[in-house]
Amino acid sequence: MFWQTTRFGIDLARPRVMGIVNVTPDSFAHGGARCGAGAALAHCERLVKEGADILDIGGESSRPGAARVSAADELARVLPVLRGALALGVPVSVDSCKPQVMREALDLGVDIVNDIQALQAPGAIDLIAAHRSCGVCLMHMRGDPRTMQAAPQYVDVVAEVGAFLSERTAAAIARGVTPERIVLDPGIGFGKRSEHNLALLARQRELLAVDRPLLVGWSRKSTLGELTGRAVQDRLAASLAAALAAVLRGARILRVHDVAATVDALRIWRAAGLDSPSPSPASHNPTEASAALGNSRPT
């Protein structure tokens, strides 16, 4: 299975690592307010050297309680970094829910739009449909970052997330986005309490019924802190454990802060013979594994 993007068909026969590059003043990951374009591009270069298969660059925080920023401010943060990252030889994703930001990023040649609102903003789905080949990640989020953790409630979180992702996939396809351009993200930590996040991990295979690859982001999430008692900077072991559990249950892309450690963990995973995609619930041949191919092919 390949994820079709602007410049690359990303081979998902083995799990891929998406490195997070936050160009935001409140980023805890790499530099915070000091993380201007130069520092962010240096971070991109380091992640590629560490083995990142994809770079995901964002200029607006989506942490719980985060305030919105204007499209102009977001563009000022991300465009210089996107320009530089496009020369690094790996697929580049823009993490944004604003159609104006998506449009300017795609005009630069960006490969993927990673949208926490799943193309629900006015004009977003038409913009992606009008592009000939860009990839898109549709994520589930209840509410918005300012309010999403204010007592979120579900009857059956897995069924509800699955239904939402199925509806957004169908909406995109109906507008002309081909299925091979779409991956899905259950939105760990976005409008969900710890019990919701853990249910999504335990029953993650049920989401494969939508028949699109899963992108999952457990890196440093607060649920891991609740389980381990660790501060955000000390959650590497928990993040790796959650990432491998997600791969076991069918995830094909891992969105992470700690690229080198995740790449190492997946090398051991492959060496142990565990690296074959989990079948969808409807599969009639659960032992069939995809062939091991290259990293990503230009299109």
C-alpha positions in Angstrom: 0.0 0.0 0.0 1.2 3.5 -0.9 0.2 6.8 0.4 0.0 9.1 -2.6 1.4 12.6 -2.0 2.5 15.5 -4.2 6.0 14.2 -4.9 6.2 10.8 -3.4 4.2 7.6 -3.2 5.1 6.6 0.4 5.4 2.8 0.8 3.5 1.7 3.9 4.6 -1.9 3.7 6.6 -1.0 6.8 5.7 1.6 9.5 6.9 5.1 8.7 8.1 7.8 11.2 6.8 11.3 10.9 9.0 13.8 12.7 7.3 16.7 14.4 8.6 20.2 13.8 6.7 22.8 15.8 7.5 26.4 14.9 5.5 27.8 17.8 6.5 30.0 20.8 5.0 27.5 23.3 6.7 24.4 21.9 8.2 22.2 24.6 9.9 20.0 22.0 12.8 22.0 20.6 13.5 25.6 21.4 10.2 27.2 22.3 10.3 30.9 21.7 13.8 30.6 20.3 12.6 28.3 17.5 12.7 30.6 14.5 13.0 29.5 10.9 16.7 28.8 11.1 16.5 26.7 14.2 13.4 24.9 12.9 15.1 24.1 9.6 18.2 22.8 11.5 15.8 20.6 13.5 14.3 19.3 10.2 17.8 18.4 9.0 18.6 16.6 12.2 15.3 14.6 12.1 16.1 13.5 8.5 19.6 12.3 9.6 18.0 10.4 12.4 15.8 8.5 9.9 12.5 10.5 9.7 10.5 9.3 6.7 8.3 12.4 6.7 8.5 15.9 8.2 5.4 17.5 9.7 5.8 21.3 10.1 3.3 23.3 12.1 3.0 27.0 13.1 0.0 26.9 15.4 -0.2 25.1 18.7 -2.9 22.5 19.1 -2.1 21.8 22.8 -5.1 21.8 25.2 -6.0 25.4 25.9 -4.0 26.8 23.1 -5.2 30.1 21.6 -5.7 30.5 17.8 -3.3 32.5 15.7 -4.0 34.4 12.5 -3.3 32.9 9.1 -0.8 35.6 8.5 1.2 34.8 11.7 1.0 31.1 10.9 2.3 31.6 7.4 5.1 33.8 8.6 6.3 31.0 10.9 6.0 28.1 8.5 6.7 29.2 5.0 10.5 29.7 5.4 10.8 26.3 7.1 8.7 24.6 4.4 10.8 26.1 1.7 14.0 24.7 3.2 12.5 21.4 4.2 11.4 20.7 0.6 15.1 20.4 -0.4 15.8 17.6 2.1 14.6 14.7 0.0 11.7 13.5 2.1 7.9 14.1 2.0 7.0 17.4 3.8 3.7 17.9 5.6 2.1 21.1 6.7 0.1 20.8 10.0 -2.7 23.3 9.6 -6.5 23.6 9.5 -6.6 26.9 7.7 -7.3 26.8 3.9 -5.2 29.9 3.3 -2.2 28.2 4.9 -2.8 24.9 3.1 -3.1 26.8 -0.3 0.2 28.6 0.1 2.0 25.5 1.3 0.7 23.5 -1.6 1.8 26.2 -4.0 5.3 25.8 -2.7 5.1 22.0 -3.5 4.3 20.6 0.0 3.4 16.9 -0.2 0.8 16.5 2.6 -1.8 18.5 4.5 -2.2 17.3 8.1 -5.5 18.7 9.3 -6.7 18.3 12.9 -10.2 19.4 11.7 -10.4 16.8 8.9 -11.1 19.4 6.2 -14.2 20.8 7.9 -13.2 24.5 7.5 -15.1 26.2 4.7 -13.2 25.7 1.4 -10.7 23.2 2.8 -12.1 20.0 1.2 -12.5 21.8 -2.2 -8.9 23.0 -2.0 -7.6 19.5 -1.5 -9.9 18.0 -4.1 -8.6 20.6 -6.7 -5.0 19.5 -6.1 -3.9 16.7 -8.4 -2.1 14.5 -5.9 -1.3 15.9 -2.5 -1.7 13.6 0.5 -4.1 14.4 3.4 -4.4 13.2 6.9 -7.9 13.5 8.4 -7.9 13.6 12.2 -10.7 13.2 14.8 -11.0 16.0 17.3 -14.0 16.9 19.5 -14.2 20.6 20.0 -11.1 22.8 19.4 -7.8 23.1 21.3 -9.1 25.8 23.6 -12.0 23.7 24.9 -11.5 20.1 23.8 -10.5 18.8 27.2 -13.4 20.3 29.0 -15.1 17.1 30.1 -15.4 15.2 26.8 -18.1 12.5 26.7 -18.6 9.5 24.5 -20.9 6.5 24.7 -18.5 4.4 22.6 -15.4 6.4 21.7 -14.1 3.8 19.2 -17.4 3.5 17.3 -17.8 7.3 17.4 -14.3 8.1 16.2 -14.6 5.4 13.5 -17.9 6.8 12.3 -16.5 10.3 12.1 -13.4 9.2 10.1 -15.6 7.1 7.8 -17.8 10.1 7.1 -14.9 12.5 6.5 -13.3 9.9 4.2 -16.5 9.5 2.2 -16.9 13.3 2.0 -13.4 13.7 0.6 -13.8 10.9 -1.9 -17.2 12.4 -3.0 -15.4 15.6 -3.8 -12.8 13.8 -6.0 -10.0 13.0 -3.5 -8.8 9.6 -4.5 -8.6 7.1 -1.6 -4.9 6.5 -1.9 -4.3 10.1 -1.0 -6.0 9.7 2.4 -4.8 8.5 5.8 -6.6 8.8 9.1 -5.7 9.8 12.6 -7.9 8.9 15.6 -6.6 12.0 17.4 -5.1 10.7 20.6 -5.5 13.4 23.3 -7.7 15.7 21.2 -11.0 16.0 23.0 -10.5 12.7 24.9 -9.7 11.7 28.4 -7.2 9.0 29.2 -9.8 6.2 29.3 -10.8 7.2 25.8 -7.3 7.3 24.5 -6.6 3.8 25.9 -9.8 2.4 24.5 -8.7 3.7 21.1 -5.3 1.9 21.5 -6.8 -1.3 22.8 -9.4 -1.5 20.0 -7.5 0.3 17.3 -7.9 -2.5 14.8 -11.6 -1.7 14.6 -10.7 1.6 12.9 -9.1 -0.4 10.1 -12.6 -1.1 8.9 -12.6 2.4 7.3 -10.0 0.8 4.9 -7.5 3.7 5.0 -4.0 3.6 6.7 -3.8 4.9 10.2 -1.4 7.7 11.4 -1.1 7.7 15.2 0.5 10.2 17.6 1.2 9.0 21.1 4.4 10.9 21.6 4.7 12.5 25.1 0.9 12.6 25.5 -0.6 13.4 28.9 -2.2 10.0 29.2 1.4 8.5 29.3 2.2 10.9 32.1 -0.9 9.9 34.0 0.1 6.2 33.6 3.7 6.6 34.5 3.9 9.7 36.7 6.6 11.1 34.4 6.9 14.7 33.3 6.6 15.5 29.6 10.4 15.4 29.0 10.7 12.0 30.6 8.1 10.1 28.6 10.4 8.5 26.0 10.0 4.9 27.2 6.3 5.3 27.5 6.1 6.9 24.0 8.0 4.1 22.4 5.9 1.4 24.1 2.7 3.1 23.0 4.1 3.5 19.4 4.9 -0.2 19.1 1.5 -1.1 20.6 -0.1 1.1 17.9 1.9 -0.6 15.2 0.9 -4.0 16.5 -2.7 -2.9 16.1 -2.3 -1.6 12.5 -0.8 1.9 12.6 1.4 2.6 9.5 2.7 6.1 10.4 3.9 7.2 13.8 4.0 11.0 14.5 6.7 11.5 17.0 9.1 14.0 18.6 11.9 11.4 19.3 12.7 10.2 15.8 16.1 8.4 16.4 14.7 6.4 19.3 11.5 5.5 17.4 13.6 4.4 14.3 15.7 2.2 16.6 12.7 0.6 18.2 11.2 -0.2 14.8 14.5 -1.7 13.6 14.2 -4.2 16.5 10.6 -4.7 15.7 11.5 -5.6 12.1 14.4 -7.8 13.1 12.0 -9.8 15.3 9.8 -10.5 12.3 6.9 -8.4 13.5 6.8 -5.9 10.7 3.8 -6.8 8.6 0.6 -4.7 8.4 -2.3 -5.9 10.5 -5.2 -6.9 8.3 -8.5 -5.1 8.4 -11.4 -6.8 10.3 -12.9 -7.7 6.9 -9.8 -9.4 5.6 -10.1 -13.0 4.5 -6.4 -13.7 4.6 -5.0 -12.4 7.9 -1.6 -13.9 7.5 -0.8 -12.2 4.2 2.0 -9.7 4.5 2.9 -6.9 2.2 6.2 -7.1 0.3 9.1 -5.1 1.7 9.8 -2.3 -0.8 11.7 1.0 -0.8 11.3 4.1 1.3 9.2 6.3 -0.9 9.0 6.6 -4.7 8.9 9.9 -6.5 5.8 10.4 -8.6 
